[in-house]
Amino acid sequence: MNIETTQLTQERLIGDLRLVIENAEQLLKNTNQYTSDIYQAARARLLLALDAAHAELARVEDAALTRMIEATHAANLAYADQSGEARLLRAFR
């Protein structure tokens, strides 16, 4: 797998995880009126999984941001960009 394919796959996974989180939050909101022990236990497990998903999403997004910053820094060094203008112009070549 090349770097571009890996990045696209990671972006797709991040988007999918966001969608799952949104759907889980909506499910929790829509099932609040059910008070039986079975529903409440299921909601509690879903809430724990949702908390874990939020933490994982934050971790993955932070890692992606760190990689992007490192790649930008490496490109700046490789091309000896001395100013923000030089970086911008290189980005649009």
MOPAC internal coordinates of N, CA, C and O (Angstrom, degrees):
PM7 1SCF
backbone

  N    0.0000 0     0.00 0     0.00 0    0    0    0
  C    1.4438 1     0.00 0     0.00 0    1    0    0
  C    1.5259 1   108.76 1     0.00 0    2    1    0
  O    1.2310 1   120.36 1   -48.25 1    3    2    1
  N    1.3190 1   116.91 1   131.75 1    3    2    1
  C    1.4662 1   118.40 1   178.69 1    5    3    2
  C    1.5320 1   110.31 1   -86.59 1    6    5    3
  O    1.2310 1   120.89 1    -6.84 1    7    6    5
  N    1.3170 1   115.91 1   173.16 1    7    6    5
  C    1.4700 1   121.24 1  -174.27 1    9    7    6
  C    1.5198 1   111.40 1   -63.50 1   10    9    7
  O    1.2310 1   120.14 1   138.18 1   11   10    9
  N    1.3290 1   117.34 1   -41.82 1   11   10    9
  C    1.4610 1   120.20 1  -179.20 1   13   11   10
  C    1.5241 1   111.47 1   -63.55 1   14   13   11
  O    1.2310 1   120.28 1   137.56 1   15   14   13
  N    1.3196 1   117.06 1   -42.44 1   15   14   13
  C    1.4638 1   120.87 1   178.66 1   17   15   14
  C    1.5189 1   110.22 1   -63.81 1   18   17   15
  O    1.2310 1   120.58 1   138.30 1   19   18   17
  N    1.3245 1   116.50 1   -41.70 1   19   18   17
  C    1.4642 1   120.98 1   178.78 1   21   19   18
  C    1.5199 1   110.62 1   -62.45 1   22   21   19
  O    1.2310 1   120.29 1   136.43 1   23   22   21
  N    1.3272 1   117.05 1   -43.57 1   23   22   21
  C    1.4590 1   120.66 1   179.60 1   25   23   22
  C    1.5259 1   111.22 1   -64.54 1   26   25   23
  O    1.2310 1   120.18 1   138.07 1   27   26   25
  N    1.3357 1   117.27 1   -41.93 1   27   26   25
  C    1.4601 1   119.81 1   178.03 1   29   27   26
  C    1.5241 1   111.31 1   -63.92 1   30   29   27
  O    1.2310 1   120.82 1   139.85 1   31   30   29
  N    1.3229 1   116.04 1   -40.15 1   31   30   29
  C    1.4592 1   120.24 1   178.48 1   33   31   30
  C    1.5248 1   110.25 1   -63.66 1   34   33   31
  O    1.2310 1   120.25 1   136.60 1   35   34   33
  N    1.3211 1   117.14 1   -43.40 1   35   34   33
  C    1.4626 1   120.64 1   178.90 1   37   35   34
  C    1.5221 1   111.44 1   -64.37 1   38   37   35
  O    1.2310 1   120.26 1   139.06 1   39   38   37
  N    1.3207 1   117.11 1   -40.94 1   39   38   37
  C    1.4642 1   120.51 1   177.95 1   41   39   38
  C    1.5231 1   110.73 1   -63.45 1   42   41   39
  O    1.2310 1   120.50 1   139.82 1   43   42   41
  N    1.3325 1   116.65 1   -40.18 1   43   42   41
  C    1.4557 1   120.41 1   178.34 1   45   43   42
  C    1.5372 1   110.72 1   -65.79 1   46   45   43
  O    1.2310 1   120.55 1   139.69 1   47   46   45
  N    1.3311 1   116.56 1   -40.31 1   47   46   45
  C    1.4611 1   120.45 1   178.07 1   49   47   46
  C    1.5277 1   111.17 1   -64.98 1   50   49   47
  O    1.2310 1   120.23 1   140.19 1   51   50   49
  N    1.3168 1   117.16 1   -39.81 1   51   50   49
  C    1.4626 1   120.85 1   177.15 1   53   51   50
  C    1.5244 1   109.67 1   -62.02 1   54   53   51
  O    1.2310 1   120.35 1   134.82 1   55   54   53
  N    1.3215 1   116.94 1   -45.18 1   55   54   53
  C    1.4641 1   120.93 1   178.10 1   57   55   54
  C    1.5211 1   111.90 1   -62.39 1   58   57   55
  O    1.2310 1   120.61 1   138.03 1   59   58   57
  N    1.3314 1   116.44 1   -41.97 1   59   58   57
  C    1.4634 1   120.38 1   178.43 1   61   59   58
  C    1.5216 1   111.05 1   -64.02 1   62   61   59
  O    1.2310 1   120.46 1   138.42 1   63   62   61
  N    1.3236 1   116.73 1   -41.58 1   63   62   61
  C    1.4626 1   120.50 1   179.63 1   65   63   62
  C    1.5241 1   110.71 1   -64.56 1   66   65   63
  O    1.2310 1   120.35 1   139.32 1   67   66   65
  N    1.3198 1   116.94 1   -40.68 1   67   66   65
  C    1.4742 1   120.11 1   176.19 1   69   67   66
  C    1.5243 1   110.72 1   -59.77 1   70   69   67
  O    1.2310 1   120.62 1   137.30 1   71   70   69
  N    1.3272 1   116.42 1   -42.70 1   71   70   69
  C    1.4663 1   120.70 1  -179.98 1   73   71   70
  C    1.5200 1   111.24 1   -64.71 1   74   73   71
  O    1.2310 1   119.91 1   137.80 1   75   74   73
  N    1.3179 1   117.79 1   -42.20 1   75   74   73
  C    1.4676 1   121.43 1   178.06 1   77   75   74
  C    1.5265 1   109.77 1   -62.21 1   78   77   75
  O    1.2310 1   120.39 1   137.39 1   79   78   77
  N    1.3188 1   116.86 1   -42.61 1   79   78   77
  C    1.4673 1   120.77 1   178.74 1   81   79   78
  C    1.5266 1   110.52 1   -61.46 1   82   81   79
  O    1.2310 1   120.49 1   133.47 1   83   82   81
  N    1.3280 1   116.66 1   -46.53 1   83   82   81
  C    1.4681 1   120.39 1   179.00 1   85   83   82
  C    1.5222 1   111.24 1   -59.78 1   86   85   83
  O    1.2310 1   120.45 1   136.24 1   87   86   85
  N    1.3378 1   116.75 1   -43.76 1   87   86   85
  C    1.4599 1   120.63 1  -179.72 1   89   87   86
  C    1.5256 1   111.25 1   -65.48 1   90   89   87
  O    1.2310 1   120.31 1   139.43 1   91   90   89
  N    1.3269 1   117.02 1   -40.57 1   91   90   89
  C    1.4670 1   120.86 1   179.03 1   93   91   90
  C    1.5267 1   110.67 1   -65.27 1   94   93   91
  O    1.2310 1   120.59 1   138.95 1   95   94   93
  N    1.3285 1   116.48 1   -41.05 1   95   94   93
  C    1.4601 1   119.56 1   178.07 1   97   95   94
  C    1.5258 1   110.77 1   -63.73 1   98   97   95
  O    1.2310 1   120.49 1   139.77 1   99   98   97
  N    1.3105 1   116.66 1   -40.23 1   99   98   97
  C    1.4650 1   120.55 1   178.08 1  101   99   98
  C    1.5336 1   110.68 1   -65.31 1  102  101   99
  O    1.2310 1   120.56 1   139.15 1  103  102  101
  N    1.3173 1   116.53 1   -40.85 1  103  102  101
  C    1.4630 1   120.81 1   177.87 1  105  103  102
  C    1.5246 1   110.73 1   -62.39 1  106  105  103
  O    1.2310 1   120.23 1   137.47 1  107  106  105
  N    1.3157 1   117.17 1   -42.53 1  107  106  105
  C    1.4631 1   119.87 1   177.26 1  109  107  106
  C    1.5235 1   111.22 1   -61.59 1  110  109  107
  O    1.2310 1   120.95 1   137.39 1  111  110  109
  N    1.3246 1   115.79 1   -42.61 1  111  110  109
  C    1.4560 1   119.86 1  -179.48 1  113  111  110
  C    1.5387 1   111.09 1   -65.24 1  114  113  111
  O    1.2310 1   120.57 1   140.03 1  115  114  113
  N    1.3256 1   116.51 1   -39.97 1  115  114  113
  C    1.4659 1   120.72 1  -176.22 1  117  115  114
  C    1.5189 1   114.37 1   -78.81 1  118  117  115
  O    1.2310 1   119.79 1   166.82 1  119  118  117
  N    1.3233 1   118.00 1   -13.18 1  119  118  117
  C    1.4639 1   120.20 1  -178.89 1  121  119  118
  C    1.5240 1   112.02 1  -109.86 1  122  121  119
  O    1.2310 1   120.18 1  -166.79 1  123  122  121
  N    1.3007 1   117.25 1    13.21 1  123  122  121
  C    1.4598 1   121.63 1  -178.14 1  125  123  122
  C    1.5259 1   112.63 1   -62.65 1  126  125  123
  O    1.2310 1   120.19 1   151.20 1  127  126  125
  N    1.3204 1   117.24 1   -28.80 1  127  126  125
  C    1.4654 1   120.59 1  -175.82 1  129  127  126
  C    1.5290 1   113.13 1   -76.23 1  130  129  127
  O    1.2310 1   119.74 1   166.04 1  131  130  129
  N    1.3328 1   118.11 1   -13.96 1  131  130  129
  C    1.4621 1   121.15 1   179.81 1  133  131  130
  C    1.5265 1   108.74 1   -83.96 1  134  133  131
  O    1.2310 1   120.76 1   -60.33 1  135  134  133
  N    1.3198 1   116.14 1   119.67 1  135  134  133
  C    1.4666 1   120.06 1  -172.27 1  137  135  134
  C    1.5211 1   114.25 1  -109.60 1  138  137  135
  O    1.2310 1   119.81 1  -178.74 1  139  138  137
  N    1.3172 1   117.96 1     1.26 1  139  138  137
  C    1.4668 1   118.41 1  -179.46 1  141  139  138
  C    1.5331 1   109.96 1   -65.41 1  142  141  139
  O    1.2310 1   121.48 1   -23.53 1  143  142  141
  N    1.3218 1   114.76 1   156.47 1  143  142  141
  C    1.4591 1   120.23 1  -178.59 1  145  143  142
  C    1.5212 1   112.02 1   -59.38 1  146  145  143
  O    1.2310 1   120.05 1   142.91 1  147  146  145
  N    1.3172 1   117.50 1   -37.09 1  147  146  145
  C    1.4685 1   121.43 1  -179.18 1  149  147  146
  C    1.5281 1   110.36 1   -63.27 1  150  149  147
  O    1.2310 1   120.81 1   132.01 1  151  150  149
  N    1.3413 1   116.07 1   -47.99 1  151  150  149
  C    1.4631 1   119.37 1   178.96 1  153  151  150
  C    1.5209 1   111.37 1   -63.88 1  154  153  151
  O    1.2310 1   120.37 1   136.62 1  155  154  153
  N    1.3211 1   116.90 1   -43.38 1  155  154  153
  C    1.4596 1   120.07 1  -178.25 1  157  155  154
  C    1.5322 1   111.48 1   -65.00 1  158  157  155
  O    1.2310 1   120.15 1   142.28 1  159  158  157
  N    1.3317 1   117.32 1   -37.72 1  159  158  157
  C    1.4689 1   120.43 1   177.14 1  161  159  158
  C    1.5318 1   110.49 1   -65.95 1  162  161  159
  O    1.2310 1   120.92 1   137.28 1  163  162  161
  N    1.3365 1   115.85 1   -42.72 1  163  162  161
  C    1.4715 1   119.99 1   178.29 1  165  163  162
  C    1.5263 1   110.56 1   -64.22 1  166  165  163
  O    1.2310 1   120.48 1   139.74 1  167  166  165
  N    1.3222 1   116.68 1   -40.26 1  167  166  165
  C    1.4632 1   120.54 1   178.88 1  169  167  166
  C    1.5312 1   110.44 1   -64.79 1  170  169  167
  O    1.2310 1   120.34 1   140.39 1  171  170  169
  N    1.3211 1   116.96 1   -39.61 1  171  170  169
  C    1.4673 1   120.90 1   179.37 1  173  171  170
  C    1.5273 1   110.38 1   -63.80 1  174  173  171
  O    1.2310 1   120.17 1   137.98 1  175  174  173
  N    1.3393 1   117.29 1   -42.02 1  175  174  173
  C    1.4696 1   120.29 1   177.92 1  177  175  174
  C    1.5228 1   110.69 1   -65.85 1  178  177  175
  O    1.2310 1   120.59 1   139.12 1  179  178  177
  N    1.3222 1   116.47 1   -40.88 1  179  178  177
  C    1.4654 1   120.05 1   178.34 1  181  179  178
  C    1.5231 1   110.61 1   -64.04 1  182  181  179
  O    1.2310 1   120.15 1   141.01 1  183  182  181
  N    1.3085 1   117.32 1   -38.99 1  183  182  181
  C    1.4610 1   120.85 1   178.83 1  185  183  182
  C    1.5274 1   111.08 1   -64.14 1  186  185  183
  O    1.2310 1   120.07 1   139.68 1  187  186  185
  N    1.3255 1   117.47 1   -40.32 1  187  186  185
  C    1.4699 1   120.38 1   176.06 1  189  187  186
  C    1.5290 1   111.22 1   -63.33 1  190  189  187
  O    1.2310 1   120.73 1   136.00 1  191  190  189
  N    1.3354 1   116.20 1   -44.00 1  191  190  189
  C    1.4640 1   120.26 1   178.76 1  193  191  190
  C    1.5253 1   110.65 1   -64.71 1  194  193  191
  O    1.2310 1   120.54 1   143.52 1  195  194  193
  N    1.3118 1   116.57 1   -36.48 1  195  194  193
  C    1.4579 1   121.34 1   179.33 1  197  195  194
  C    1.5302 1   110.58 1   -66.65 1  198  197  195
  O    1.2310 1   120.18 1   138.89 1  199  198  197
  N    1.3080 1   117.27 1   -41.11 1  199  198  197
  C    1.4645 1   120.65 1   176.44 1  201  199  198
  C    1.5314 1   110.36 1   -61.26 1  202  201  199
  O    1.2310 1   120.56 1   137.02 1  203  202  201
  N    1.3272 1   116.53 1   -42.98 1  203  202  201
  C    1.4676 1   120.45 1   178.03 1  205  203  202
  C    1.5268 1   110.61 1   -63.99 1  206  205  203
  O    1.2310 1   120.18 1   140.71 1  207  206  205
  N    1.3196 1   117.25 1   -39.29 1  207  206  205
  C    1.4647 1   121.11 1   179.57 1  209  207  206
  C    1.5284 1   110.69 1   -65.41 1  210  209  207
  O    1.2310 1   120.27 1   138.98 1  211  210  209
  N    1.3244 1   117.10 1   -41.02 1  211  210  209
  C    1.4705 1   120.37 1   176.54 1  213  211  210
  C    1.5270 1   110.74 1   -60.58 1  214  213  211
  O    1.2310 1   120.56 1   135.80 1  215  214  213
  N    1.3187 1   116.54 1   -44.20 1  215  214  213
  C    1.4675 1   120.65 1  -179.89 1  217  215  214
  C    1.5280 1   110.61 1   -64.34 1  218  217  215
  O    1.2310 1   120.39 1   137.32 1  219  218  217
  N    1.3166 1   116.86 1   -42.68 1  219  218  217
  C    1.4725 1   120.24 1   179.80 1  221  219  218
  C    1.5221 1   110.95 1   -66.28 1  222  221  219
  O    1.2310 1   120.10 1   139.29 1  223  222  221
  N    1.3200 1   117.41 1   -40.71 1  223  222  221
  C    1.4641 1   120.79 1   177.85 1  225  223  222
  C    1.5270 1   110.33 1   -61.00 1  226  225  223
  O    1.2310 1   120.22 1   135.94 1  227  226  225
  N    1.3185 1   117.19 1   -44.06 1  227  226  225
  C    1.4648 1   120.43 1   178.48 1  229  227  226
  C    1.5222 1   110.32 1   -62.18 1  230  229  227
  O    1.2310 1   120.08 1   137.82 1  231  230  229
  N    1.3293 1   117.46 1   -42.18 1  231  230  229
  C    1.4651 1   121.13 1   179.85 1  233  231  230
  C    1.5255 1   110.91 1   -62.79 1  234  233  231
  O    1.2310 1   120.22 1   134.62 1  235  234  233
  N    1.3373 1   117.18 1   -45.38 1  235  234  233
  C    1.4644 1   121.62 1  -178.46 1  237  235  234
  C    1.5293 1   110.78 1   -66.45 1  238  237  235
  O    1.2310 1   120.56 1   138.35 1  239  238  237
  N    1.3279 1   116.54 1   -41.65 1  239  238  237
  C    1.4637 1   119.49 1   178.89 1  241  239  238
  C    1.5324 1   111.02 1   -65.76 1  242  241  239
  O    1.2310 1   120.22 1   140.41 1  243  242  241
  N    1.3280 1   117.18 1   -39.59 1  243  242  241
  C    1.4657 1   120.16 1   177.19 1  245  243  242
  C    1.5270 1   110.77 1   -63.55 1  246  245  243
  O    1.2310 1   120.40 1   137.96 1  247  246  245
  N    1.3207 1   116.84 1   -42.04 1  247  246  245
  C    1.4689 1   120.58 1   179.11 1  249  247  246
  C    1.5248 1   110.54 1   -64.11 1  250  249  247
  O    1.2310 1   120.18 1   138.71 1  251  250  249
  N    1.3345 1   117.26 1   -41.29 1  251  250  249
  C    1.4641 1   120.84 1   178.64 1  253  251  250
  C    1.5320 1   110.57 1   -64.24 1  254  253  251
  O    1.2310 1   120.45 1   138.82 1  255  254  253
  N    1.3171 1   116.75 1   -41.18 1  255  254  253
  C    1.4594 1   120.74 1   178.71 1  257  255  254
  C    1.5307 1   110.98 1   -64.89 1  258  257  255
  O    1.2310 1   120.64 1   138.31 1  259  258  257
  N    1.3189 1   116.39 1   -41.69 1  259  258  257
  C    1.4609 1   120.47 1   177.86 1  261  259  258
  C    1.5247 1   110.95 1   -61.44 1  262  261  259
  O    1.2310 1   120.22 1   135.92 1  263  262  261
  N    1.3476 1   117.18 1   -44.08 1  263  262  261
  C    1.4672 1   120.52 1   178.09 1  265  263  262
  C    1.5212 1   110.95 1   -62.13 1  266  265  263
  O    1.2310 1   120.17 1   140.04 1  267  266  265
  N    1.3229 1   117.29 1   -39.96 1  267  266  265
  C    1.4586 1   121.21 1  -179.46 1  269  267  266
  C    1.5345 1   110.28 1   -65.58 1  270  269  267
  O    1.2310 1   120.28 1   137.35 1  271  270  269
  N    1.3166 1   117.06 1   -42.65 1  271  270  269
  C    1.4644 1   120.82 1   178.99 1  273  271  270
  C    1.5192 1   110.24 1   -64.38 1  274  273  271
  O    1.2310 1   120.25 1   136.56 1  275  274  273
  N    1.3396 1   117.13 1   -43.44 1  275  274  273
  C    1.4666 1   120.56 1   178.94 1  277  275  274
  C    1.5289 1   111.41 1   -63.65 1  278  277  275
  O    1.2310 1   120.09 1   139.40 1  279  278  277
  N    1.3216 1   117.44 1   -40.60 1  279  278  277
  C    1.4665 1   120.82 1   179.21 1  281  279  278
  C    1.5258 1   110.67 1   -65.62 1  282  281  279
  O    1.2310 1   120.65 1   140.03 1  283  282  281
  N    1.3254 1   116.37 1   -39.97 1  283  282  281
  C    1.4616 1   120.29 1   178.21 1  285  283  282
  C    1.5284 1   110.50 1   -64.51 1  286  285  283
  O    1.2310 1   120.97 1   136.40 1  287  286  285
  N    1.3202 1   115.74 1   -43.60 1  287  286  285
  C    1.4648 1   119.67 1   178.77 1  289  287  286
  C    1.5296 1   110.91 1   -62.65 1  290  289  287
  O    1.2310 1   120.34 1   136.65 1  291  290  289
  N    1.3189 1   116.96 1   -43.35 1  291  290  289
  C    1.4669 1   120.86 1   179.35 1  293  291  290
  C    1.5257 1   110.80 1   -62.63 1  294  293  291
  O    1.2310 1   120.34 1   139.33 1  295  294  293
  N    1.3194 1   116.96 1   -40.67 1  295  294  293
  C    1.4662 1   120.42 1   178.48 1  297  295  294
  C    1.5203 1   110.61 1   -65.97 1  298  297  295
  O    1.2310 1   120.44 1   140.13 1  299  298  297
  N    1.3293 1   116.77 1   -39.87 1  299  298  297
  C    1.4660 1   119.96 1   178.23 1  301  299  298
  C    1.5181 1   110.79 1   -61.43 1  302  301  299
  O    1.2310 1   120.56 1   138.81 1  303  302  301
  N    1.3353 1   116.54 1   -41.19 1  303  302  301
  C    1.4564 1   120.22 1   178.25 1  305  303  302
  C    1.5292 1   111.68 1   -68.88 1  306  305  303
  O    1.2310 1   120.53 1   137.88 1  307  306  305
  N    1.3157 1   116.60 1   -42.12 1  307  306  305
  C    1.4650 1   121.10 1  -177.75 1  309  307  306
  C    1.5290 1   111.64 1   -64.45 1  310  309  307
  O    1.2310 1   120.80 1   142.58 1  311  310  309
  N    1.3180 1   116.08 1   -37.42 1  311  310  309
  C    1.4573 1   119.89 1  -177.62 1  313  311  310
  C    1.5237 1   112.75 1   -98.22 1  314  313  311
  O    1.2310 1   120.57 1  -177.22 1  315  314  313
  N    1.3296 1   116.51 1     2.78 1  315  314  313
  C    1.4668 1   122.97 1   178.04 1  317  315  314
  C    1.5230 1   112.20 1    52.14 1  318  317  315
  O    1.2310 1   120.69 1  -136.42 1  319  318  317
  N    1.3169 1   116.29 1    43.58 1  319  318  317
  C    1.4657 1   120.21 1   177.29 1  321  319  318
  C    1.5231 1   109.36 1   -67.58 1  322  321  319
  O    1.2310 1   121.04 1   -53.93 1  323  322  321
  N    1.3097 1   115.63 1   126.07 1  323  322  321
  C    1.4529 1   120.55 1  -178.66 1  325  323  322
  C    1.5217 1   113.03 1   -99.57 1  326  325  323
  O    1.2310 1   120.44 1   164.76 1  327  326  325
  N    1.3041 1   116.77 1   -15.24 1  327  326  325
  C    1.4624 1   118.80 1  -177.31 1  329  327  326
  C    1.5228 1   109.74 1  -142.03 1  330  329  327
  O    1.2310 1   121.58 1   -16.10 1  331  330  329
  N    1.3143 1   114.59 1   163.90 1  331  330  329
  C    1.4560 1   120.36 1   175.76 1  333  331  330
  C    1.5198 1   111.19 1   -62.80 1  334  333  331
  O    1.2310 1   120.80 1   145.89 1  335  334  333
  N    1.3253 1   116.07 1   -34.11 1  335  334  333
  C    1.4630 1   120.58 1   178.63 1  337  335  334
  C    1.5261 1   110.72 1   -62.86 1  338  337  335
  O    1.2310 1   120.38 1   137.38 1  339  338  337
  N    1.3266 1   116.88 1   -42.62 1  339  338  337
  C    1.4726 1   120.97 1   179.50 1  341  339  338
  C    1.5249 1   110.27 1   -63.08 1  342  341  339
  O    1.2310 1   120.32 1   140.24 1  343  342  341
  N    1.3172 1   116.98 1   -39.76 1  343  342  341
  C    1.4720 1   121.03 1   178.78 1  345  343  342
  C    1.5197 1   110.89 1   -64.19 1  346  345  343
  O    1.2310 1   121.26 1   135.95 1  347  346  345
  N    1.3280 1   115.19 1   -44.05 1  347  346  345
  C    1.4585 1   119.74 1  -179.44 1  349  347  346
  C    1.5234 1   111.68 1   -64.22 1  350  349  347
  O    1.2310 1   120.83 1   134.70 1  351  350  349
  N    1.3202 1   116.03 1   -45.30 1  351  350  349
  C    1.4571 1   119.12 1  -179.93 1  353  351  350
  C    1.5234 1   111.22 1   -63.34 1  354  353  351
  O    1.2310 1   120.17 1   140.93 1  355  354  353
  N    1.3318 1   117.28 1   -39.07 1  355  354  353
  C    1.4758 1   120.24 1   177.53 1  357  355  354
  C    1.5299 1   111.18 1   -64.00 1  358  357  355
  O    1.2310 1   120.57 1   144.54 1  359  358  357
  N    1.3141 1   116.51 1   -35.46 1  359  358  357
  C    1.4644 1   120.29 1  -178.68 1  361  359  358
  C    1.5278 1   111.74 1   -64.62 1  362  361  359
  O    1.2310 1   120.14 1   153.10 1  363  362  361
  N    1.3343 1   117.33 1   -26.90 1  363  362  361
  C    1.4581 1   120.19 1  -176.19 1  365  363  362
  C    1.5310 1   113.33 1  -102.16 1  366  365  363
  O    1.2310 1   120.20 1  -169.66 1  367  366  365
  N    1.3225 1   117.22 1    10.34 1  367  366  365
  C    1.4719 1   120.45 1   177.10 1  369  367  366
  C    1.4893 1   110.21 1   -81.88 1  370  369  367
  O    1.2310 1   120.10 1   180.00 1  371  370  369

